[in-house]
Amino acid sequence: MAPPPRPRRRGIGWAQRLEIAALSGPAILMFVGFVIFPVVMAAYYGFYRWKGYGKPTNFVGLDNYVTILQDSGFHQALWHNGQIVVLSLVLQGPVAVGLALLLNRKMRGQSVIRVLIFVPYVISEVITGTAWALMLQTNGAVNDVLRSIGLGGLAEDWLANPRLAIWSLMLILVWKYVGFAVILFLAGMQNIPDELSEAAAVDGASFWQTQRHITLPLLGPTIRIWAFLSIIGSLQLFDLVYIVWGQYVASTAGTSTMATYMVTEGRNAANYGYGNAVAVVLFAISLIIALVYQRFVLRRDTEGALTGGQ
């Protein structure tokens, strides 16, 4: 016998199409206007030597992009971004996971501790950068404390010394952004059934054994999402570096990033065409990394979400 014919799917009616357009239209217009259009315009201006006003007329083709790829300053900025990406994952991840595991237990003052950890994240970058710049300068609070406790020999120029500047930057980044990771991990832990931990305790598992074999594996999707956000944020890092280091960014400190390079060589040099070309390169690098991460890391998580974990 021939198999019964499959029921035909009913097409979407005009009423449903209008409803979809009305609901998604504003979001699409915002996305096109504030994301796609600026990228297209940046790519257009990147083919010109442009002063930032008037119609660009000095067409240089791919010269701006060739200069970017050959400039040692951009190579250094790219290397610094790579260091920040790796160090952010290595330093922030374990600290945030450890704090989240401890704060997930019932303890006195738990809510206050959570707030205190999260407060640095909501402080503006300008305030954070200015405060740390004052504390880490040669005559700042950090060196004063070291001298007051008899450790004046450890006093350093934390901002200008190339051997220390990258670690000073990582200290600031961990202090500011680890709270976001902790809150994200705590939210992920709320989705882990308590019955699993209780069953492990009945079987004689210790607290750390339970976290290692139950909590951390089930927290994997949340950790991977945080890692993705951390990578993209590290690639686009600008404000804290520019506020804290200022004149040291391009030369002595060794903390320049692709974003600070874009501003220094583009806007500050009145070469907006070159700056737009750097922005396009930064966008392309971020997009490629995001697509690769989606393909090889997040694909399993997204497929599980779409299929209901089946």
Disulfide bonds with the S-S distance in Angstrom:
none
